[in-house]
Amino acid sequence: MTAEKKHKISIGEYKTILPYLARYRRQYILGFLCLLFVDAAQVLIPQFTRQAVDLISIGSINGSNTAFQENGAFNENGALMQIFLLCLGMAGAMLLIGTGRFLWRYFIHGSSRRIETELRGRLFDHLLVLSYDYYQENKIGDLMARATNDVGAVRNAIGMGLVALVDGTVLAAAILVIIFIQDTRTAAFAVIPLLPITVLILFFGHTVGKQFQRAQETYSAMSDAVQETFSGIRVIKSFVKEWWFIKKFADTNDDYRDANMALVKTFGIFFPFITFLSGLTSLILLLVGGRRVVEGLMSPGELVALFSYFQMLIWPLMGAGFMVNLIQRGAVSLGRVNAVLGTTPSIVSPAVAKHPEPRKCKPVGLTVNEIEIRNLSFAYGDCGSADPKKVLENVSVNIPRGTWVGILGRTGSGKSTLLKTLTRMVDPPTGTVFVRGVDVRDWDLEELRSLFAVTPQDSYLFSDSIRNNIAYGLETPEDTGIFDAGIFDARVKASADLAALDRDLAAFKEGWDTTIGERGLTLSGGQKQRTAIARAFVMDTECLILDDSLSAVDAETEKRILRGLQEEREQKIRTGRSSTAVIVSHRVSTLAYTDLVLVLDQGRITESGSPRELLEKGGFYARMAELQRLEQGNIVPRDGAHG
């Protein structure tokens, strides 16, 4: 399942967020209680206003009304005191509203932010668990958009969206009950315009959901265009293709603008229409309520209170639109996040991992098969065909512990794929690849991969210091058991020296602490490869894998690295240790250091033996050796000399 697969918009997406809401239920309950207190205080204020207006309207403060003429001073003072008390009540209600709003924001918005953080962390953790093939099918820019924009939309839905739902429902229900109790006839006429608003809100929610999904998809496309552009900035500048990427970004940027403008147009129609219908409510209230006041069937204070309530009712109506918008957006975004979280890694550790038998006390290893490959055939996916072409076919080889194996072959012959089966970066068929006598599919993934130090063809480096890039496999001194920082640094330096990187340090402005650009942008190809090689050397694992990792290194430096490795190998043997190495290279000079060379052609092993044996056989290995010898001597080979 790929991340591009569209998720159907459904409120059911929120079931995945329920465990988070349950974890923060206390905060949400407290927040909603504070919200209810705020609503209660809000509906009280018009009642204070009603009483104050009625006090003023039934008798003038200056004593002109007959009711005040019997004892004008007393009644005037009494009326003023009642109004003062009403003002105090309103001030208390306002204080309660302010305090309550702070508290519900603290509890609800605070919880939604925490859930956002946890959800984003869970998404990131899951992305790290997903297998290598997932990233071949999905774009990084889209995944970044899901981890940022989409998770943010989910937070808005479980924050302000829930507030709008509860607040709007409670406030609208309370107001409708009060106005119908206060004056049923006037309220019945005034709420007529509210009926089409309900229908409009339902239509609005459906439309916004589809439009927001389109907006998120275009944002993902734009993010991917940006990520691809800046990751390949060196190539873009080399080919003077800035104009093409400017146009590509402009197109995706315009698509994002158009998608958002569709949302703006929908909002532009919806909210003014809501305002218009609310204005009709005020007009009806003025006509019907004013007549009833004139007829003496309603007091002026009651009419003013009704006006206040209907003005307050506009927020729940507008809030319903916001709520539908936020909930729909959240459902779309959560669907996109769930599409990633619902993806099962294609390569996982077994439920019960097997472990190899402890090594016996034998002479250092050349009789124990550490790696064994039996009739391995492999094809990637379905390749759009019912019978996909095999990348590897009937490959069998035994690699005893401590053996150095070289692999040679034309481009596309399956060399890198063969290496990936050892660490289960791709999954070989059951019963074909064994490490220490245990099928790699029965190993715990972390334990299996910890046996190998791999330098892939793409010498990926992180935007960090040279020191940290080399020490990446060690993580921290505490993780390695090396608590002495001096010993830790010495190990890093020794690996850098072994990779012939020491001579370059003087050219770096800050030496070990020089921060390299993203993907090692500030380093040359050879420096990148040697830094990646040092990162593998520092791990000192049981098996070293170099996948054409010396291709950008000059012959002299290559010789220094291989001789250093050879000396380290001999030293380990003297101390009772040994390590296996698998070296893929197109250079015969590199493979000359190995004990066994495999020649791959179209996924099959066509030659195998020691470098000397293959030279004597006169096959592909021998022809490549002759070709490279002539090239190094600047001699043009005879036709067909390269085979």
ABEGO torsion letter per residue (X at the ends): XBAABBBBBBAAAAAAAAAAAAAAAAAAAAAAAAAAAAAAAAAAAAAAAAAAAAAAAABBAAGABAAAAABAAAAAAAAAAAAAAAAAAAAAAAAAAAAAAAAAAAAAAAAAAAAAAAAAAAAAAAAAABBAAAAAABBAAAAAAAABAAAAAAAAAABAAAAAAAAAAAAAAAAAAAAAAABAAAAAAAAAAAAAAAAAAAAAAAAAAAAAAAAAAAAAAAAAAAAAAAAAAAAAAAAGAAAAAAAAAAAAAAAAAAAAAAAAAAAAAAAAAAAAAAAAAAAAAAAAAAAAAAAGABBAAAAAAAAAAAAAAAAAAAAAAAAAAAAAAAAAAAAAAAAAAABBBABBBBABBBBBBBBBBBBBAAABBABBBBGBBBBBEAGGBABBBBABBGBBBBBBBGBBBBBBEBBGAGAAAAAAAAAGABBBBBGABBBGGBBAAABBAAAAAAABBBBBABBBBBBBBAAAAAAAAAGBAAAAGBABAAAAAAAAAAAAAAAGAAAAAAABAAEAABBBBBGGAABBAAAAAAAAAAAAAAAGBABBBBBGAAAABBAAAAAAAAAAAAAAAAAAAAAGBBBBBBBBBABAAAAAABABBBBBBGGBBABBEBAAAAAAAGBAAAAAAAAAAAAAAGBBBBBGAAX
